Amino acid sequence: MQLLTGIDQSDYSKIEAGKRYYTFEQCKRIAMALNTSMDYLAGLTDTKEPYPRNS
């Protein structure tokens, strides 16, 4: 996942432990890597499909 998002394992561990938070850019990269929307990652929607993206 690090190659797709640029976020290393130690940062993921800190985020999971609540010691660090995602930046907007990190959320965006994760959503793109998982082919979903940031709203889905945040629990704001149950729809996993991403929104149409601009080229």
N, C-alpha and C positions, 0 to 999 in steps of 0.2 A: 504494500500500500504506500510505502514511503516514496517509491518512484513516481506514483501517480499523484500524490498530494504534496510532497515536499515536507511532510511532517514525520519526524523520527519517532521511534518507539518510546523513548523516554518522555517526549511531550504527550503522547497518547496516555501513558501511565499517569502523568500528572493531571491530565484532563479527567480521566476516569476517577481519580482520587479526589477531585474537586479542588485541587491546588492550583489549577490553571484553567483558563477558559479559551475557547476557540475565538479566533479573530474572524471577521467577516470573510476575508480572503480564504482562510482555512476551511470554513464552512462551505464556501463556494467550490473549492477544489474537491472536498470530500463528496459533495453532492454530484459533481461531474464524474468523479471516479466511480461512484456507485450507480450512476445513471438514474438519479432521482432528483427531487427538488429540496431546497433548503427548508421549505415548509414541512415536508415529510420528516426530515431529520429532527426538526424542532417539535414534532408532534402536533402541528397545527392542522394537518390533514391526514386522512387515511389513504389517500391516493398516492401510490408509489411512483407512477409514471411522471417523468420530468415535464416541465413546461416546454413548449417549443423554444428552441434557442436561436438567437441571431447568429449568422455566419461570421 
